[in-house]
């Protein structure tokens, strides 16, 4: 496994068609202009995946999408302890306080995030983008205040908006938008991330991909597309819909 830190994918590379009228992906192009060849390209770049745009660029059909804004905005900061420990949890990770909720997420190496979740249409709460106001509100929450008794990793409040519930179908009407390309986890379907459902869906999807590749290799791209869609429908789709 080679990790190329700081290098991003800028588009797809296509070759000779396997199915008539369906582009076949043979690799990716990086932001540095390098073309990387691959037997199979797996898009696991998350809810902000640019896959539809990349498919457009090689003349492929866009995935069929079901899309709806979840209506939330996240305003958070990351912290690091000085001794590698994590704060004591005095309640669940997600806690409701009237018109806002708090979200505390432990990470690795003595780091974690503290986030205030608000409705995206609640204009007064947009003032929480200010670091001092954000800190005052967190300090007022009795079971959360101690989570910010640590060193902040960044000097500002990070906000995430346009948090969408989305499902992408890469085989509309039973025909793949492209062969040699599969999408997993949030690049395939995503929901409000506050309770970690994306991690569960991602792990289930990875297992489905592993099991599919044991039966159908990348050298049979048309069959692989169909088999993975069937595995996803049988093992991942029901769980995703239930959440």
Secondary structure, 3 states (H helix, E strand, C coil): CCCCCCCCEEEEEEEEEEECCEEEEEEEEECCCCEEECCCEEECCCCCCCHHHHHHHCCCCCCEEEEEECCEEEEEEEEECCCCCCCCCCCCCEEEECCEEEEEEECCCCEEEEEEEEECCCHHHHHHHCHHHHHHHHHCCCCCHHHHCCEECCCCCEEECCCEEEEEECCHHHCCCCECEEECHHHCEECCHHHCHHHHHHHHHHHHHHHHHHHCCCCCHHHHHHHHHHHHHHHCHHHHHHC
